[in-house]
Amino acid sequence: MGKSKKNRVNVVYSTNPNFDFDDHYDNELTIPFTDQKLYVSIDRKNRGGKSVTLVEGFIGNDG
């Protein structure tokens, strides 16, 4: 099968027939987990009374 189109970020359409979608993310900035400063909060706004936990400030892969 062909390449997955889900990984094509920030390109809607290209008229260049030789254009190649760059699927490599070698230049992603990652910081060791112990050096990151994370902010954790509980939010209930606009969620129908349900609580969610928000984690902000994470840099790196989420998978």
N, C-alpha and C positions, 0 to 999 in steps of 0.2 A: 504494500500500500504506500501512498504518498506520505510526505511529511505532515505532521499535525499543524494545523493553522492556528491552534491556540497559543503557540509560542511567538506569534508574530505581533510584537508590541510596537506601537507608535507608527506603523505603516498601514495606511488605508489602501492606497493604490499607487502603482508605479508604472509609468509608460516605458521604462527602460527594459528591453527584453533580456538584457544580461544582468539585471539586478538580482542579487542573492541575499536572501534574508539571513541575517546573522543570528544564529541560534546559540552562539557561545557567550557565556557570561563569565569570562575569565577575570575581568577587571572589577568584579563585585568587591566592595569593601566589607570585610568581616573583621570583627573585633572579638577577642576571646571573651567567653561568657563571664569570667570573673572580673573583667574590666568594664563591663557595661553597667550603666545606671538606668534601671527600669523603674517606671512609675506604674503602680497597680492601683486601680480604683474600681468602685462599684457604681454603676449607673442605672437609673430607673427612668430617665426622661424619655418620653416618646416611645416607650416600649410596652405600653398597656399594663403597667404595674409590675412587669417582670424584671428581675434583676439580671444584669450581665456584668462580668468582670472584664475590665479593659486593661490591657498591658500596652504601655507606650514607651518608646525609646529603644526598642529592639532593633539591632542592626545585624543582618545576616539572613541565612536561609530559614524559612519557617517549616521546612519539611524534614 
